[in-house]
Amino acid sequence: MSQQHEGVETSHEGDYVRATPQMTSATCGGPGYVHNADVVRRFYEGWNRRSIDFEVLVAVDIVNHQPEVEPEHGRHQFEQAIGRVVAAVPDSKWDIVDLVSDGDRVAVRTKWTGTYGAPQFRGVPIPTPGTFAVEHIHIYRLAGGRLAEHWVVRDDLTMLRQLGVLGREHPIR
């Protein structure tokens, strides 16, 4: 069964979609089709190079779900959210630890490292820049070979501890 999404034919014969002209064999590893997991990998590779190709990898109507806030809608909003992270952590590095793909969903466990330099994190003052290494779980829904929806579970507590904002005097058991 095939359908059109943003001008890209998608095949539901597995986790593959017909590649766009920008996603040819040189960029996605095979002529004609691309695996949804490869789209997610390309997204993180682009982030690590500071050159995410939002037009190719992200759907115009993406929905970005973050904890404790209303979902953001649209590629422009998603790009701005990534831009805020890059501004706060210019040396961000994302390592994919695990990746599971099933149909239109890709789940990835990442290790995010960097130096946090912004004056606050989610409203908590950060007195001095500091390094951190935390794990996240990201789930993506893909449509037409693009990221169409995103959910994240973050380890903000560990990050705040590593940045020296929260002490270790009260360990969580």
N, C-alpha and C positions, 0 to 999 in steps of 0.2 A: 504494500500500500504506500503510495506517495502523496505528498501534498506540497503546496507552495507556501513559503513564509519569507517575507522580505525579498521576493524574487529568487529564492533558492529552493530547488527541489529537494525534499527530504525523503528518505527511504526509511521505513520502519521495519526493515528486514534485520534489524539488529541495532547496533550502536553507531552506525555509519550514516553520513549524509553526503549527498553529492556536493563536491567542493565548488566554491565560488572561484572565479578567475584568480583572485588574490591568494587562494588556498590551494595552489597547484602542487605537483609532486615535489618541487623544490622546497616548499614551505611546510608541507604536511606529510611527507613520506610516502605518497602513493598517488598515481594518476587517477583522477575522477572522483575519488571518495576520501573522506576524512572521518576519523573516529572522534566521537565527542570528547574522549579523554585527551586527545591531542590538542583540541581547542583549549582546554583548561591548562594543559602544560604550556602551550604557547603564551597564554595570558601571564603565567608566573615568570616565564623566561623573559617576556617583554618588561614586566615589572622590575626584574633584577637588572635589566639593561637600561631602565628608565625610558623605555620606548614602546609602551603598549599601543598596539594598533586598534584603537577603540572602534573605528568604523568597520573593520573586518571581524573582530572578535566579539563585539558586544551588540546585542539587539537594540534598536532604537527605543523600544518600550520596556527595557529591563526593569525589574522590580528588585530593589536592594533591601533586604530585611536585616536590621541590626537590633541587638538587644536594647530594650528600654526606650525605643523611639519608633515613631510611625514609619512604615516603609517609604523609601524614596523611589520615585518613578522617573524613568528616562535615562538615556545614555549620557546626556549632559550632566545630570545630577550624579550619576555613578562616576563619571570622570572627575568631577569636582571632589567627590568623597575620596577618591584615590589620591588626588592632588593634595588634599589636606594631610593625608597620611605621609606622603612623600615630603611635604614641607616640615612635618614634625620629626620624621626619621629619614633624612636624606640618604643614609647608607643602608636602608632596608634591604634585607636579603631574605628571600623565601625559599626554603628547601621543602620539596615534597617528600614526606616520609612514607605515606601510604596513599594509594589512589584506587578507588573502586568505581566502576562504571556499569550502569544497568539501564538500557533504554535511553531515555532523555535525561537521566540524572547521573551526575558525577559527584562523588564525595571524596574529599581530599583532606588528609591530616597534614598540616604544615608545621614547620619550625620557622618562626619569624625571629630574626636577630637584627640588632641595630643599636644606634645611639639616639635616645630620645632627647630632643633639644627644645621642644616647645615649653612654654611656661606653665602649662597645665595639661592634664590628661583626664578627659571626661569630667571636667569641673574640679579635679583635685590638683592643687598647686604642686608643681615639680620645682624644687628649689635650685637644682643644678642638673645639667645634662648627665645622663648615665646610660650605660649599656644594659641590654636585656636579651634574653632568649626565652621565648614562650611558644607553646603549641596552640594551634587553632584547629577547629574542624570547620570546613567550608563545604556547603552543598550547593551545587549548581544545577539548574534545569536549563537544558539547551533546546533551542528551536531554530531550525534552518542553519545549523552549523555555528550558531552564536550563543553567547551567554544570555539567557532570557530572564533568569531569576537567580537570586543568591541569598543564602542564609549563612550565618556564622555563629559559632560558639567560641568565645574568646576566654583566655585565662588572664583576665585583668588583675586579679589578686596577686598572682605571682609576679606580673610585670611591675605593679606598684611596690611590692616588696623589694624586687631587684633594683628599682630606682631609688630605694631608701626612704620612701614615703611612709610605708607601713613597716613597723618593726617586727621582729620574729619573737618577741616576748610572749605572745599568745598564739602558740602554734595551733593550727586546726587539726583536729583528730578525726 
